[in-house]
Amino acid sequence: MDYLDKVIEKLKEWARRVTEALLGPEVEAEPELIPIPVKDSPRRGR
């Protein structure tokens, strides 16, 4: 059974590589943006 498991894993890896080559890499979820506070004061007083 160990041999069959190795063969199945190799086939899964091969299929993943072929899919990546044809469709591009797997889409990863975009990280959530963190709001950064910014001073919103006018710069006229200089």
PQR file of N, CA, C, O and H, with PARSE charges and radii, in Angstrom:
ATOM      1  N   MET A   1       0.826  -1.213   0.000 -0.4000 1.5000
ATOM      2  CA  MET A   1       0.000   0.000   0.000 -0.0000 2.0000
ATOM      3  C   MET A   1       0.855   1.255   0.000  0.5500 1.7000
ATOM      4  O   MET A   1       0.472   2.269  -0.585 -0.5500 1.4000
ATOM      5  N   ASP A   2       1.999   1.197   0.645 -0.4000 1.5000
ATOM      6  CA  ASP A   2       2.871   2.367   0.723 -0.0000 2.0000
ATOM      7  C   ASP A   2       3.288   2.808  -0.679  0.5500 1.7000
ATOM      8  O   ASP A   2       3.368   4.001  -0.971 -0.5500 1.4000
ATOM      9  H   ASP A   2       2.311   0.374   1.120  0.4000 1.0000
ATOM     10  N   TYR A   3       3.554   1.822  -1.542 -0.4000 1.5000
ATOM     11  CA  TYR A   3       3.948   2.134  -2.915 -0.0000 2.0000
ATOM     12  C   TYR A   3       2.820   2.859  -3.647  0.5500 1.7000
ATOM     13  O   TYR A   3       3.062   3.834  -4.359 -0.5500 1.4000
ATOM     14  H   TYR A   3       3.489   0.853  -1.305  0.4000 1.0000
ATOM     15  N   LEU A   4       1.590   2.381  -3.472 -0.4000 1.5000
ATOM     16  CA  LEU A   4       0.447   3.015  -4.133 -0.0000 2.0000
ATOM     17  C   LEU A   4       0.233   4.436  -3.625  0.5500 1.7000
ATOM     18  O   LEU A   4      -0.101   5.328  -4.404 -0.5500 1.4000
ATOM     19  H   LEU A   4       1.393   1.589  -2.894  0.4000 1.0000
ATOM     20  N   ASP A   5       0.420   4.653  -2.334 -0.4000 1.5000
ATOM     21  CA  ASP A   5       0.289   5.999  -1.773 -0.0000 2.0000
ATOM     22  C   ASP A   5       1.309   6.951  -2.394  0.5500 1.7000
ATOM     23  O   ASP A   5       0.985   8.095  -2.715 -0.5500 1.4000
ATOM     24  H   ASP A   5       0.691   3.928  -1.700  0.4000 1.0000
ATOM     25  N   LYS A   6       2.537   6.475  -2.560 -0.4000 1.5000
ATOM     26  CA  LYS A   6       3.583   7.303  -3.170 -0.0000 2.0000
ATOM     27  C   LYS A   6       3.227   7.639  -4.615  0.5500 1.7000
ATOM     28  O   LYS A   6       3.415   8.772  -5.059 -0.5500 1.4000
ATOM     29  H   LYS A   6       2.800   5.546  -2.299  0.4000 1.0000
ATOM     30  N   VAL A   7       2.716   6.658  -5.342 -0.4000 1.5000
ATOM     31  CA  VAL A   7       2.333   6.880  -6.738 -0.0000 2.0000
ATOM     32  C   VAL A   7       1.205   7.897  -6.818  0.5500 1.7000
ATOM     33  O   VAL A   7       1.231   8.790  -7.666 -0.5500 1.4000
ATOM     34  H   VAL A   7       2.563   5.738  -4.981  0.4000 1.0000
ATOM     35  N   ILE A   8       0.223   7.768  -5.947 -0.4000 1.5000
ATOM     36  CA  ILE A   8      -0.904   8.705  -5.938 -0.0000 2.0000
ATOM     37  C   ILE A   8      -0.432  10.110  -5.616  0.5500 1.7000
ATOM     38  O   ILE A   8      -0.885  11.069  -6.240 -0.5500 1.4000
ATOM     39  H   ILE A   8       0.202   7.042  -5.259  0.4000 1.0000
ATOM     40  N   GLU A   9       0.473  10.253  -4.649 -0.4000 1.5000
ATOM     41  CA  GLU A   9       1.005  11.574  -4.304 -0.0000 2.0000
ATOM     42  C   GLU A   9       1.770  12.174  -5.477  0.5500 1.7000
ATOM     43  O   GLU A   9       1.647  13.369  -5.748 -0.5500 1.4000
ATOM     44  H   GLU A   9       0.841   9.474  -4.141  0.4000 1.0000
ATOM     45  N   LYS A  10       2.552  11.365  -6.172 -0.4000 1.5000
ATOM     46  CA  LYS A  10       3.299  11.849  -7.349 -0.0000 2.0000
ATOM     47  C   LYS A  10       2.323  12.303  -8.433  0.5500 1.7000
ATOM     48  O   LYS A  10       2.541  13.331  -9.074 -0.5500 1.4000
ATOM     49  H   LYS A  10       2.652  10.395  -5.952  0.4000 1.0000
ATOM     50  N   LEU A  11       1.251  11.542  -8.639 -0.4000 1.5000
ATOM     51  CA  LEU A  11       0.264  11.920  -9.647 -0.0000 2.0000
ATOM     52  C   LEU A  11      -0.442  13.221  -9.267  0.5500 1.7000
ATOM     53  O   LEU A  11      -0.706  14.058 -10.131 -0.5500 1.4000
ATOM     54  H   LEU A  11       1.074  10.707  -8.118  0.4000 1.0000
ATOM     55  N   LYS A  12      -0.748  13.393  -7.984 -0.4000 1.5000
ATOM     56  CA  LYS A  12      -1.379  14.632  -7.530 -0.0000 2.0000
ATOM     57  C   LYS A  12      -0.456  15.817  -7.766  0.5500 1.7000
ATOM     58  O   LYS A  12      -0.893  16.870  -8.233 -0.5500 1.4000
ATOM     59  H   LYS A  12      -0.533  12.713  -7.282  0.4000 1.0000
ATOM     60  N   GLU A  13       0.829  15.642  -7.441 -0.4000 1.5000
ATOM     61  CA  GLU A  13       1.812  16.718  -7.638 -0.0000 2.0000
ATOM     62  C   GLU A  13       1.943  17.052  -9.126  0.5500 1.7000
ATOM     63  O   GLU A  13       1.990  18.223  -9.501 -0.5500 1.4000
ATOM     64  H   GLU A  13       1.183  14.787  -7.062  0.4000 1.0000
ATOM     65  N   TRP A  14       2.002  16.018  -9.970 -0.4000 1.5000
ATOM     66  CA  TRP A  14       2.116  16.225 -11.405 -0.0000 2.0000
ATOM     67  C   TRP A  14       0.881  16.960 -11.937  0.5500 1.7000
ATOM     68  O   TRP A  14       1.010  17.884 -12.740 -0.5500 1.4000
ATOM     69  H   TRP A  14       1.964  15.066  -9.666  0.4000 1.0000
ATOM     70  N   ALA A  15      -0.295  16.561 -11.501 -0.4000 1.5000
ATOM     71  CA  ALA A  15      -1.528  17.203 -11.945 -0.0000 2.0000
ATOM     72  C   ALA A  15      -1.571  18.662 -11.494  0.5500 1.7000
ATOM     73  O   ALA A  15      -2.017  19.530 -12.244 -0.5500 1.4000
ATOM     74  H   ALA A  15      -0.400  15.810 -10.849  0.4000 1.0000
ATOM     75  N   ARG A  16      -1.108  18.935 -10.271 -0.4000 1.5000
ATOM     76  CA  ARG A  16      -1.078  20.312  -9.774 -0.0000 2.0000
ATOM     77  C   ARG A  16      -0.137  21.167 -10.616  0.5500 1.7000
ATOM     78  O   ARG A  16      -0.455  22.311 -10.941 -0.5500 1.4000
ATOM     79  H   ARG A  16      -0.746  18.230  -9.662  0.4000 1.0000
ATOM     80  N   ARG A  17       1.027  20.609 -10.969 -0.4000 1.5000
ATOM     81  CA  ARG A  17       1.993  21.361 -11.788 -0.0000 2.0000
ATOM     82  C   ARG A  17       1.448  21.646 -13.176  0.5500 1.7000
ATOM     83  O   ARG A  17       1.629  22.742 -13.705 -0.5500 1.4000
ATOM     84  H   ARG A  17       1.285  19.679 -10.705  0.4000 1.0000
ATOM     85  N   VAL A  18       0.777  20.658 -13.770 -0.4000 1.5000
ATOM     86  CA  VAL A  18       0.195  20.859 -15.103 -0.0000 2.0000
ATOM     87  C   VAL A  18      -0.890  21.925 -15.035  0.5500 1.7000
ATOM     88  O   VAL A  18      -0.956  22.799 -15.899 -0.5500 1.4000
ATOM     89  H   VAL A  18       0.629  19.768 -13.340  0.4000 1.0000
ATOM     90  N   THR A  19      -1.745  21.857 -14.008 -0.4000 1.5000
ATOM     91  CA  THR A  19      -2.812  22.839 -13.840 -0.0000 2.0000
ATOM     92  C   THR A  19      -2.226  24.230 -13.651  0.5500 1.7000
ATOM     93  O   THR A  19      -2.722  25.195 -14.232 -0.5500 1.4000
ATOM     94  H   THR A  19      -1.692  21.147 -13.306  0.4000 1.0000
ATOM     95  N   GLU A  20      -1.171  24.343 -12.840 -0.4000 1.5000
ATOM     96  CA  GLU A  20      -0.522  25.639 -12.623 -0.0000 2.0000
ATOM     97  C   GLU A  20       0.060  26.178 -13.914  0.5500 1.7000
ATOM     98  O   GLU A  20      -0.032  27.376 -14.184 -0.5500 1.4000
ATOM     99  H   GLU A  20      -0.768  23.559 -12.368  0.4000 1.0000
ATOM    100  N   ALA A  21       0.658  25.308 -14.716 -0.4000 1.5000
ATOM    101  CA  ALA A  21       1.266  25.743 -15.965 -0.0000 2.0000
ATOM    102  C   ALA A  21       0.210  26.247 -16.944  0.5500 1.7000
ATOM    103  O   ALA A  21       0.449  27.195 -17.691 -0.5500 1.4000
ATOM    104  H   ALA A  21       0.732  24.335 -14.497  0.4000 1.0000
ATOM    105  N   LEU A  22      -0.950  25.614 -16.936 -0.4000 1.5000
ATOM    106  CA  LEU A  22      -2.004  26.008 -17.875 -0.0000 2.0000
ATOM    107  C   LEU A  22      -2.819  27.196 -17.390  0.5500 1.7000
ATOM    108  O   LEU A  22      -3.167  28.072 -18.182 -0.5500 1.4000
ATOM    109  H   LEU A  22      -1.144  24.843 -16.329  0.4000 1.0000
ATOM    110  N   LEU A  23      -3.125  27.236 -16.112 -0.4000 1.5000
ATOM    111  CA  LEU A  23      -4.039  28.248 -15.579 -0.0000 2.0000
ATOM    112  C   LEU A  23      -3.366  29.294 -14.708  0.5500 1.7000
ATOM    113  O   LEU A  23      -4.012  30.263 -14.311 -0.5500 1.4000
ATOM    114  H   LEU A  23      -2.843  26.524 -15.469  0.4000 1.0000
ATOM    115  N   GLY A  24      -2.106  29.130 -14.406 -0.4000 1.5000
ATOM    116  CA  GLY A  24      -1.423  30.047 -13.511 -0.0000 2.0000
ATOM    117  C   GLY A  24      -1.462  29.491 -12.102  0.5500 1.7000
ATOM    118  O   GLY A  24      -2.148  28.503 -11.840 -0.5500 1.4000
ATOM    119  H   GLY A  24      -1.581  28.343 -14.729  0.4000 1.0000
ATOM    120  N   PRO A  25      -0.727  30.122 -11.189 -0.5600 1.5000
ATOM    121  CA  PRO A  25      -0.684  29.619  -9.817  0.2800 2.0000
ATOM    122  C   PRO A  25      -2.035  29.738  -9.127  0.5500 1.7000
ATOM    123  O   PRO A  25      -2.914  30.477  -9.570 -0.5500 1.4000
ATOM    124  N   GLU A  26      -2.181  28.998  -8.037 -0.4000 1.5000
ATOM    125  CA  GLU A  26      -3.427  29.034  -7.277 -0.0000 2.0000
ATOM    126  C   GLU A  26      -3.690  30.454  -6.790  0.5500 1.7000
ATOM    127  O   GLU A  26      -2.773  31.183  -6.412 -0.5500 1.4000
ATOM    128  H   GLU A  26      -1.467  28.398  -7.677  0.4000 1.0000
ATOM    129  N   VAL A  27      -4.940  30.817  -6.810 -0.4000 1.5000
ATOM    130  CA  VAL A  27      -5.309  32.152  -6.358 -0.0000 2.0000
ATOM    131  C   VAL A  27      -5.286  32.166  -4.836  0.5500 1.7000
ATOM    132  O   VAL A  27      -5.951  31.362  -4.183 -0.5500 1.4000
ATOM    133  H   VAL A  27      -5.685  30.225  -7.117  0.4000 1.0000
ATOM    134  N   GLU A  28      -4.514  33.087  -4.288 -0.4000 1.5000
ATOM    135  CA  GLU A  28      -4.458  33.207  -2.834 -0.0000 2.0000
ATOM    136  C   GLU A  28      -5.346  34.363  -2.414  0.5500 1.7000
ATOM    137  O   GLU A  28      -5.480  35.357  -3.128 -0.5500 1.4000
ATOM    138  H   GLU A  28      -3.973  33.740  -4.819  0.4000 1.0000
ATOM    139  N   ALA A  29      -5.940  34.218  -1.262 -0.4000 1.5000
ATOM    140  CA  ALA A  29      -6.793  35.282  -0.752 -0.0000 2.0000
ATOM    141  C   ALA A  29      -5.932  36.520  -0.491  0.5500 1.7000
ATOM    142  O   ALA A  29      -4.832  36.420   0.054 -0.5500 1.4000
ATOM    143  H   ALA A  29      -5.831  33.411  -0.682  0.4000 1.0000
ATOM    144  N   GLU A  30      -6.446  37.681  -0.886 -0.4000 1.5000
ATOM    145  CA  GLU A  30      -5.704  38.908  -0.647 -0.0000 2.0000
ATOM    146  C   GLU A  30      -5.741  39.239   0.832  0.5500 1.7000
ATOM    147  O   GLU A  30      -6.783  39.120   1.477 -0.5500 1.4000
ATOM    148  H   GLU A  30      -7.339  37.762  -1.328  0.4000 1.0000
ATOM    149  N   PRO A  31      -4.603  39.655   1.367 -0.5600 1.5000
ATOM    150  CA  PRO A  31      -4.611  40.008   2.794  0.2800 2.0000
ATOM    151  C   PRO A  31      -5.497  41.229   3.032  0.5500 1.7000
ATOM    152  O   PRO A  31      -5.603  42.120   2.189 -0.5500 1.4000
ATOM    153  N   GLU A  32      -6.122  41.243   4.191 -0.4000 1.5000
ATOM    154  CA  GLU A  32      -6.999  42.363   4.525 -0.0000 2.0000
ATOM    155  C   GLU A  32      -6.147  43.607   4.773  0.5500 1.7000
ATOM    156  O   GLU A  32      -5.148  43.551   5.491 -0.5500 1.4000
ATOM    157  H   GLU A  32      -6.036  40.520   4.876  0.4000 1.0000
ATOM    158  N   LEU A  33      -6.543  44.713   4.180 -0.4000 1.5000
ATOM    159  CA  LEU A  33      -5.792  45.951   4.338 -0.0000 2.0000
ATOM    160  C   LEU A  33      -5.989  46.514   5.738  0.5500 1.7000
ATOM    161  O   LEU A  33      -7.090  46.477   6.287 -0.5500 1.4000
ATOM    162  H   LEU A  33      -7.354  44.758   3.597  0.4000 1.0000
ATOM    163  N   ILE A  34      -4.916  47.031   6.303 -0.4000 1.5000
ATOM    164  CA  ILE A  34      -4.965  47.621   7.635 -0.0000 2.0000
ATOM    165  C   ILE A  34      -4.990  49.132   7.474  0.5500 1.7000
ATOM    166  O   ILE A  34      -4.077  49.698   6.871 -0.5500 1.4000
ATOM    167  H   ILE A  34      -4.022  47.061   5.857  0.4000 1.0000
ATOM    168  N   PRO A  35      -6.011  49.800   7.998 -0.5600 1.5000
ATOM    169  CA  PRO A  35      -6.064  51.258   7.871  0.2800 2.0000
ATOM    170  C   PRO A  35      -4.934  51.916   8.664  0.5500 1.7000
ATOM    171  O   PRO A  35      -4.670  51.559   9.812 -0.5500 1.4000
ATOM    172  N   ILE A  36      -4.280  52.876   8.030 -0.4000 1.5000
ATOM    173  CA  ILE A  36      -3.195  53.602   8.676 -0.0000 2.0000
ATOM    174  C   ILE A  36      -3.646  55.047   8.844  0.5500 1.7000
ATOM    175  O   ILE A  36      -3.968  55.714   7.861 -0.5500 1.4000
ATOM    176  H   ILE A  36      -4.494  53.166   7.097  0.4000 1.0000
ATOM    177  N   PRO A  37      -3.671  55.536  10.083 -0.5600 1.5000
ATOM    178  CA  PRO A  37      -4.103  56.920  10.288  0.2800 2.0000
ATOM    179  C   PRO A  37      -3.106  57.902   9.664  0.5500 1.7000
ATOM    180  O   PRO A  37      -1.892  57.740   9.786 -0.5500 1.4000
ATOM    181  N   VAL A  38      -3.645  58.913   8.998 -0.4000 1.5000
ATOM    182  CA  VAL A  38      -2.821  59.925   8.343 -0.0000 2.0000
ATOM    183  C   VAL A  38      -3.368  61.286   8.742  0.5500 1.7000
ATOM    184  O   VAL A  38      -4.580  61.502   8.752 -0.5500 1.4000
ATOM    185  H   VAL A  38      -4.631  59.044   8.898  0.4000 1.0000
ATOM    186  N   LYS A  39      -2.469  62.193   9.067 -0.4000 1.5000
ATOM    187  CA  LYS A  39      -2.920  63.543   9.393 -0.0000 2.0000
ATOM    188  C   LYS A  39      -3.498  64.167   8.133  0.5500 1.7000
ATOM    189  O   LYS A  39      -2.872  64.153   7.073 -0.5500 1.4000
ATOM    190  H   LYS A  39      -1.484  62.017   9.059  0.4000 1.0000
ATOM    191  N   ASP A  40      -4.687  64.709   8.260 -0.4000 1.5000
ATOM    192  CA  ASP A  40      -5.358  65.298   7.109 -0.0000 2.0000
ATOM    193  C   ASP A  40      -5.442  66.810   7.296  0.5500 1.7000
ATOM    194  O   ASP A  40      -6.510  67.400   7.131 -0.5500 1.4000
ATOM    195  H   ASP A  40      -5.196  64.721   9.121  0.4000 1.0000
ATOM    196  N   SER A  41      -4.314  67.440   7.642 -0.4000 1.5000
ATOM    197  CA  SER A  41      -4.316  68.864   7.879 -0.0000 2.0000
ATOM    198  C   SER A  41      -3.859  69.604   6.608  0.5500 1.7000
ATOM    199  O   SER A  41      -3.015  69.103   5.865 -0.5500 1.4000
ATOM    200  H   SER A  41      -3.446  66.961   7.775  0.4000 1.0000
ATOM    201  N   PRO A  42      -4.414  70.776   6.372 -0.5600 1.5000
ATOM    202  CA  PRO A  42      -3.986  71.534   5.191  0.2800 2.0000
ATOM    203  C   PRO A  42      -2.549  72.037   5.351  0.5500 1.7000
ATOM    204  O   PRO A  42      -2.115  72.338   6.464 -0.5500 1.4000
ATOM    205  N   ARG A  43      -1.827  72.126   4.261 -0.4000 1.5000
ATOM    206  CA  ARG A  43      -0.420  72.531   4.294 -0.0000 2.0000
ATOM    207  C   ARG A  43      -0.242  73.984   3.819  0.5500 1.7000
ATOM    208  O   ARG A  43       0.817  74.330   3.297 -0.5500 1.4000
ATOM    209  H   ARG A  43      -2.180  71.882   3.357  0.4000 1.0000
ATOM    210  N   ARG A  44      -1.243  74.819   3.990 -0.4000 1.5000
ATOM    211  CA  ARG A  44      -1.167  76.201   3.503 -0.0000 2.0000
ATOM    212  C   ARG A  44      -0.359  77.106   4.420  0.5500 1.7000
ATOM    213  O   ARG A  44       0.189  78.092   3.926 -0.5500 1.4000
ATOM    214  H   ARG A  44      -2.104  74.538   4.415  0.4000 1.0000
ATOM    215  N   GLY A  45      -0.246  76.853   5.686 -0.4000 1.5000
ATOM    216  CA  GLY A  45       0.322  77.779   6.659 -0.0000 2.0000
ATOM    217  C   GLY A  45       1.827  77.967   6.594  0.5500 1.7000
ATOM    218  O   GLY A  45       2.371  78.621   7.484 -0.5500 1.4000
ATOM    219  H   GLY A  45      -0.690  76.052   6.087  0.4000 1.0000
ATOM    220  N   ARG A  46       2.512  77.460   5.642 -0.4000 1.5000
ATOM    221  CA  ARG A  46       3.973  77.564   5.617 -0.0000 2.0000
ATOM    222  C   ARG A  46       4.416  78.847   5.080  0.5500 1.7000
ATOM    223  O   ARG A  46       5.618  79.097   4.990 -0.5500 1.4000
ATOM    224  H   ARG A  46       2.070  76.929   4.919  0.4000 1.0000
TER
END
